[in-house]
Amino acid sequence: MESLFHLCKSPGMLDLNDIAVFVRVAQLGSFSRAAQALGMPVSTVSRRVTALEEELGVTLLQRTTRKLSLTVQGRAYYEQCSEPLNELHDAERALTETQRTPEGLLRISVPVILGQAPFFEFVSDFMRAYPRIRVDLFITNAFLDLIGENIDVAIRYGDLHDSSLVARNIGTSVRYVVATPDFLAGRKLPQKPEDLMGFECVMINARNNQAEWLLTKGKHRERVHVTGPLSSRDFNSVSAFVYRGHGVGFLPTAYCDEMLASGELVRLLPEWASPEFPVHAVYPTRRFMPQRLQVFLDALAAWQSPSWRRA
C-alpha cells in the first residue's frame, strides 16, 4: 500500500506520500517499524525517504548500523510537517467516513486504576453498541506518546503538561486517608494531619520510603511528611497492602468507598482529603475527528465511573 493520500504529484512539487513516510519513520525511529505500520516493504520506505531528501537537498535522517536519528534539519522539518499532515489525513478520512457507521480500530490508553470490572463493562457495552469498532486497550500508568504509539485517546488523572494534546475534562477524583481496624487497634487516632507522621504508611511513588501528602479542609492546606515500610508505583498494590494492615494509605475513593461502607476500612481525619484533581480524556490535536473516537468520547462523558466524580 504505497499511496497514503489520493493526491497527484505535480512537476516541481514534493510528493506528500514521501513526506508521510518520513513522518512515520521519525515517529517510530525505525524503517522496519514504519514499514510495518504503513503496510509497505522496508525497501519502499527507505526509497521514499531518500527521494524526499534528494528533492529537498538535505539529509533528514542520520543512518548508522545501530541507530536511526533525526538531523537538525530533519527535526525542524518533522515539526513543521507532522501536524498539518495529520490534519490532511484526517480530512481525507472524514470525507469517506461521514456517511458510515463508526468503524475501525480504536486504540485506548488508561491508567491501572481503571483496570477493573466497571471500566471493562463500559468498554463491553460500547463495543456491543458499535460492533464495527475494534478496541486495542493499553492499561498502564506510563504516559505513552499518543502520536508515536498511534493511540487515539488516553484517560489521565491530574494536571496535564503536554500542551499539544486536546483535553476534555470528564470528572474529578479525590483521596482519603484510610486504614484497617486491625492496624488501628491499640493506637490513638490522629487528630490533625501532622499526627500522621507517627504512623507507618503505605505510599505511592515514594523516594526512599518517604513521601509528602497534601491534605485540605476547606481553604486550609497541610503538607505532611510520612514514612513507611512499603511504596509502589500503582494504587492496586498500595491498596492491597493497606487492606492487609501494613499501614495507613492515602487512597482514591475508587479503592476505598466500598470498604469504608462495609467497615473493612476506617477513614482517618474525615474532615480532610486530598485536593480534587481533574480526570481528562486526551487525544492528539486534530481538526477532523474520526467517528469512532467521537462516539467513544460521547459514551465516556455519559458514563459514571466509580473512580471519579462527574465533571
Steps between C-alpha positions, in 0.01 A plus 500: 500500500731769375245782462399668824324801347293503184694794364708536190853629501532788260834581340716701737289411804591271787312172521279504809529122519878536544446757776248270671751213493774721644272619784414142594869400499580800721220409742595133530877539469538205267456418132373152584242616757380771262474244220289276722273789604456617140465155344796556268826316434797643688670568168209720389510699825875556461461595134228755572702669776805513275290651220373768739854582614609534137208732424578717803877485457559422870560194717197443724608177671840395629535130427743268678501123541367533854295818510274721294472864610374830368749761386448860608334570165299179532366598843397844375332352192316237708364764739370706208345206314355260756193691618388634157545149364280360777233755419516419130478128571203552733326729252522234232383233741216720625368543147476124457359433847224761526231268363624183669429322822796561738759233435867414509766453766481719810817499713435604861748554786372503860673496840510188715233645731248440220604139442200369690153359435306831466722628218509161329118495509492850350730396214298183447175697474667748264618221269153347493355839407760544223583150374713629211746669736795291619680596821869474585528573874817605683477483882808677632600786727761609244416815306533352153585717201160511332635601161805273504297203625208584269255512793165669442411599857633471854338554840731686736469610861650823633637811337608475138836617370483417127345807338493332158209278606131581507361440851134441582421511871286201599511517879694554819651261752591526869695290754422413862730400786402145600615196697361167620343463846761235586786737416344773714430274798684631805611818322380851574319634195656808336326826587681723252700436179842528667409204725538275193877537535478255791337227286645249257361581156469318169593746227495547126804629309699561819873565507697298751168403660417863573222709350307822548122498518301816431172518696231765481205604715312784342760768437753344737789302350750285687804316364597198704826308476427126536712186501430131496603145416376491141461714190374404156433655162130420472196520724402137445800379697494791750138427585570126528758561774277753677220239499744251655576732788853617411430867563295809430420571137398809304267336251274621219135450583477226236725284720337565835131601475361147516727393787422818692131420464552139617725597792803317361677838485478803727536854373744705706477878527157490332488876455820486294561366150726558206429794270268401220702427189364485147446197278538564127454316176787618281561450130732645234423848373302450182230703329325193359405226743431141390143396577617207712681743731208743512250233606744365760549845653123551509450163671779574746347836592166331571650219710514531878831346604544398865856636484405862437219745559317637197642827370 
